[in-house]
């Protein structure tokens, strides 16, 4: 897997370099400079979108067992930073985020189950967002390879989405148990508890249809917030792009990023996808590459502080290594000192048997 990731990174870098050289570095720099304050607004939109995704995670929890909204939002930022900036195939951050949430008075089983539900809702809403983008493109008169390729991608993604949901049902327990046994040497992952307990929590979460529908609506609106990145950046560059066109570009570009999950940062895939999508609306390649650079600037602006926050969270678990610097400041904002003093002790590691009601650890 590491070798595949390395090869994907090399191929992505070569693709990016080739696209920039063919489009002209000077033209790309001019388009980037023309965006001006638009790049700053894109970064602000990214912060809002990630925080909103934390809200979408928070509403999944049962009312009596919800962590602080601030905790869900902060851990969601950590998930985003890890998945965006580190070579973890866009899933490692979610596993780490679920583990970190257990330090916020959330049981291991509920933390793991809520993360799986959140991932399911995100995948479903991205599918719907992509479907909406494709529908808008067709309604605007778009026809050609992009429509056919995206349509084929949706046909492939639909059964994969159904399979991901079914794996979280009863017959998926054996698969998950095998995965946990494979990594049993890492005690930090055992905090999620017995597999049967987590699946009991999954059934309970999915049974609360009202909360699931609220989460779906929240995440769908979050994808719309992300559309402002495209609309703002292109508008500041001087391109009269409507919001519907921006939805098409953002939704299909996110689908391209998702398909290139094995390549760190979707290098090359994002740039090539934006060039093809922007070309549909008469936007030149240099502007598309400038848009990609602005998006990557937002990745760094959000991801780097998030990684510092993760470092501070990990250090907090080790009294011998107190957090310091920016990470400590971020952690202090996430959980004030009085809340830290009231923090419950960390749940014990291990695979305790499920109690009769299936809700404990």
C-alpha positions in Angstrom: 0.0 0.0 0.0 2.9 2.4 0.8 4.5 1.6 -2.5 1.2 2.3 -4.3 0.8 5.6 -2.4 4.4 6.6 -3.4 3.8 5.8 -7.0 0.6 7.8 -7.0 2.3 10.7 -5.4 5.1 10.7 -8.0 2.6 10.4 -10.9 0.5 13.2 -9.4 3.5 15.5 -9.0 4.6 14.8 -12.6 1.0 15.6 -13.8 0.8 18.8 -11.9 4.2 20.0 -13.2 3.2 19.1 -16.8 -0.1 21.0 -16.5 1.6 24.1 -15.1 4.3 24.1 -17.8 1.8 23.6 -20.6 -0.5 26.3 -19.3 2.3 28.8 -18.7 3.5 29.6 -15.1 3.3 33.3 -15.8 -0.4 33.1 -16.9 -1.2 31.0 -13.8 0.5 33.4 -11.5 -1.3 36.4 -13.1 -4.7 34.6 -12.6 -3.8 33.8 -9.0 -2.8 37.4 -8.4 -6.0 38.6 -9.9 -8.0 36.6 -7.3 -6.8 39.1 -4.6 -8.9 39.0 -1.5 -10.9 36.2 -3.0 -8.3 33.7 -1.9 -8.7 34.9 1.7 -12.5 34.5 1.5 -12.0 31.0 0.1 -10.0 30.1 3.2 -12.7 31.5 5.4 -15.3 29.5 3.5 -13.2 26.3 4.1 -13.1 27.0 7.8 -16.9 27.4 7.9 -17.4 24.3 5.8 -15.3 22.1 8.1 -16.9 23.5 11.2 -20.3 22.8 9.7 -19.2 19.2 9.0 -18.5 18.9 12.7 -22.1 20.0 13.4 -23.3 17.3 11.0 -21.4 14.8 13.0 -22.6 16.1 16.3 -26.3 15.8 15.5 -25.9 12.0 14.9 -25.3 11.5 18.7 -28.3 10.6 21.0 -29.3 13.7 23.0 -28.3 12.4 26.3 -24.8 11.2 25.2 -23.7 14.1 22.9 -20.3 15.5 23.5 -19.8 19.2 23.5 -20.4 20.7 20.0 -17.0 22.3 20.4 -15.4 18.9 20.8 -17.0 17.5 17.7 -16.0 20.5 15.7 -12.4 20.5 16.9 -11.9 16.7 16.2 -13.6 17.2 12.8 -10.8 19.7 12.0 -8.2 17.1 13.1 -9.8 14.6 10.8 -9.7 17.1 7.9 -6.1 18.0 8.5 -4.9 14.4 8.6 -6.9 13.3 5.6 -5.9 16.3 3.5 -2.2 16.7 4.3 -1.0 13.3 5.3 -0.7 10.2 3.1 -3.4 8.2 4.8 -5.8 7.5 1.8 -8.4 9.9 3.3 -9.6 7.5 6.0 -6.8 7.5 8.6 -7.9 10.8 10.0 -11.4 9.4 10.6 -10.0 6.5 12.7 -7.8 8.9 14.7 -10.7 11.3 15.1 -12.9 8.5 16.6 -10.1 7.7 19.0 -9.6 11.3 20.1 -13.4 11.7 20.7 -13.2 9.0 23.4 -11.3 11.6 25.5 -14.4 13.8 25.5 -16.6 11.6 27.7 -17.7 9.5 24.7 -17.6 5.7 25.0 -15.4 3.9 22.5 -18.3 2.0 20.9 -20.4 5.2 20.4 -17.4 7.1 19.1 -16.6 4.4 16.5 -20.2 3.9 15.6 -20.9 7.7 15.2 -17.8 8.0 13.0 -19.0 5.2 10.7 -22.5 6.8 10.5 -20.9 10.2 9.8 -18.8 8.7 7.0 -21.9 7.0 5.6 -23.8 10.3 5.6 -20.9 12.2 4.0 -20.6 9.6 1.3 -24.3 9.6 0.6 -24.6 13.4 0.5 -21.5 13.6 -1.8 -23.2 11.1 -4.1 -26.4 13.3 -4.1 -24.3 16.5 -4.6 -22.5 14.9 -7.6 -25.8 13.7 -9.0 -27.2 17.2 -8.6 -24.2 18.7 -10.3 -24.5 16.3 -13.2 -28.2 17.1 -13.5 -27.5 20.8 -13.6 -24.8 20.3 -16.3 -27.2 18.4 -18.5 -29.9 21.0 -17.9 -27.5 23.7 -19.0 -26.9 21.9 -22.2 -23.7 20.1 -21.3 -23.1 16.9 -23.3 -19.9 15.0 -24.0 -17.2 12.9 -22.3 -17.6 14.6 -18.9 -21.3 13.7 -18.7 -20.7 10.1 -19.7 -17.7 9.6 -17.4 -19.4 11.1 -14.4 -22.5 9.1 -15.1 -20.5 5.9 -15.3 -18.8 6.9 -12.1 -22.1 7.3 -10.3 -23.2 3.9 -11.6 -20.1 2.3 -10.1 -20.4 4.3 -6.9 -24.0 3.4 -6.2 -23.4 -0.3 -5.4 -20.3 0.6 -3.4 -22.3 3.0 -1.3 -24.9 0.3 -0.7 -22.2 -2.1 0.2 -20.6 0.3 2.7 -24.0 0.6 4.4 -24.6 -3.2 4.5 -21.2 -3.8 6.0 -22.3 -1.8 9.0 -25.2 -4.1 9.5 -25.1 -7.5 11.2 -23.1 -9.5 8.5 -20.3 -6.9 8.6 -19.4 -7.7 12.2 -17.1 -10.6 11.2 -15.3 -8.4 8.7 -14.7 -5.7 11.3 -13.7 -8.2 13.9 -11.1 -9.6 11.5 -9.7 -6.1 10.8 -9.4 -5.3 14.6 -7.7 -8.6 15.2 -5.2 -7.8 12.5 -4.3 -4.6 14.3 -4.7 -5.9 17.9 -1.0 -5.2 18.6 -1.9 -1.5 18.6 -3.6 -1.0 22.0 -4.8 2.5 21.1 -7.3 1.0 18.6 -8.8 -1.4 21.2 -10.6 1.5 22.8 -13.5 1.1 20.4 -14.5 -2.0 22.5 -16.2 -5.2 21.6 -17.4 -5.3 18.0 -20.9 -6.5 19.1 -21.3 -3.5 21.3 -20.3 -1.1 18.5 -22.8 -2.7 16.1 -25.5 -2.4 18.8 -24.7 1.3 18.8 -24.8 1.4 15.0 -28.3 -0.1 15.0 -29.4 2.5 17.6 -28.0 5.4 15.6 -29.5 4.3 12.3 -32.9 3.6 14.0 -33.1 7.3 14.9 -34.3 8.4 11.5 -34.9 12.0 12.6 -31.3 12.5 13.6 -30.0 10.8 10.4 -32.2 13.0 8.2 -31.0 16.1 10.1 -27.4 15.0 9.5 -28.1 14.4 5.8 -29.6 17.9 5.5 -26.7 19.4 7.4 -24.0 17.8 5.3 -25.8 18.7 2.1 -25.8 22.3 3.1 -22.1 21.9 3.9 -21.4 20.9 0.3 -23.2 24.1 -0.8 -20.9 26.1 1.5 -17.9 24.5 -0.3 -19.4 25.8 -3.6 -18.7 29.3 -2.5 -14.9 28.5 -2.8 -15.3 28.1 -6.6 -17.8 30.9 -7.1 -15.8 33.5 -5.0 -12.4 32.6 -6.6 -13.6 32.7 -10.2 -15.6 35.9 -9.6 -12.6 37.7 -8.2 -10.6 36.6 -11.2 -13.1 38.3 -13.4 -15.1 35.4 -14.7 -18.9 35.8 -14.6 -19.7 32.4 -13.3 -23.2 31.8 -12.0 -23.8 29.8 -8.8 -25.3 26.9 -10.7 -22.1 26.6 -12.8 -20.1 26.8 -9.6 -22.1 23.9 -8.2 -21.3 21.8 -11.3 -17.6 22.6 -11.0 -17.4 22.0 -7.3 -19.5 18.8 -7.2 -17.8 17.1 -10.0 -14.3 18.2 -8.9 -15.1 16.7 -5.4 -16.1 13.5 -7.2 -12.8 13.4 -9.0 -10.9 14.0 -5.7 -12.9 11.1 -4.1 -12.0 8.8 -7.0 -8.3 9.6 -6.6 -8.4 8.8 -2.8 -5.2 6.7 -3.2 -3.1 9.7 -4.3 -2.1 12.0 -1.5 -4.0 15.2 -1.8 -5.4 14.0 -5.1 -2.4 15.6 -6.8 -2.8 15.9 -10.5 -6.4 14.6 -10.3 -7.8 17.8 -8.8 -5.9 20.0 -11.3 -6.8 17.9 -14.4 -10.4 17.7 -13.2 -10.8 21.5 -12.7 -9.2 22.2 -16.1 -11.8 19.9 -17.8 -14.7 21.2 -15.8 -13.8 24.9 -16.1 -13.3 24.5 -19.9 -17.0 23.5 -20.2 -17.9 27.1 -19.2 -15.2 28.8 -21.2 -12.8 29.3 -18.3 -9.1 28.9 -19.5 -6.7 26.4 -18.0 -4.6 29.0 -16.2 -7.6 30.2 -14.3 -8.5 26.6 -13.4 -5.0 25.9 -12.1 -5.1 29.2 -10.1 -8.4 27.9 -8.6 -6.7 24.7 -7.7 -3.8 26.6 -6.1 -6.3 28.6 -4.0 -8.0 25.4 -2.9 -4.7 24.0 -1.9 -3.9 27.2 0.0 -7.1 26.6 1.9 -6.0 23.0 2.5 -2.8 24.3 4.2 -4.5 27.1 6.0 -7.0 24.7 7.6 -4.8 21.6 7.8 -1.7 22.9 9.4 -3.4 24.4 12.5 -5.5 21.2 12.7 -2.4 19.0 12.8 -1.0 21.3 15.6 -4.3 20.8 17.4 -3.9 17.0 17.0 -0.4 17.2 18.4 -1.7 19.1 21.4 -4.5 16.6 22.0 -2.0 13.7 21.9 0.4 15.4 24.2 -2.5 16.1 26.6 -2.9 12.4 27.1 0.8 12.2 28.2 1.3 14.3 31.4 5.0 14.1 30.9 4.8 16.0 27.6 2.6 19.0 28.1 1.4 20.8 24.9 3.1 24.1 24.1 2.9 26.9 21.5 0.1 27.3 19.0 -1.1 23.7 19.6 -1.6 24.5 23.3 -3.5 27.7 22.5 -5.8 25.9 20.1 -6.4 23.1 22.7 -7.2 25.7 25.3 -9.8 27.2 23.1 -11.3 23.8 22.3 -11.6 22.9 26.0 -11.2 25.6 28.6 -9.2 24.8 31.8 -12.3 24.3 34.0 -13.6 21.7 31.5 -10.3 20.0 31.5 -10.4 19.7 35.3 -13.9 18.1 35.0 -12.8 15.7 32.3 -13.7 12.1 33.0 -10.9 9.6 33.2 -10.1 7.8 29.9 -12.0 4.6 29.4 -10.1 1.4 29.9 -8.7 -0.5 26.9 -9.8 -4.0 26.0 -12.7 -6.0 24.7 -15.1 -6.1 27.6 -18.2 -8.2 27.0 -21.3 -6.3 26.1 -23.8 -5.7 28.9 -27.3 -6.7 28.7 -28.7 -3.4 27.4 -25.9 -3.2 24.8 -25.2 0.4 25.5 -22.3 0.3 27.9 -18.7 -0.6 27.5 
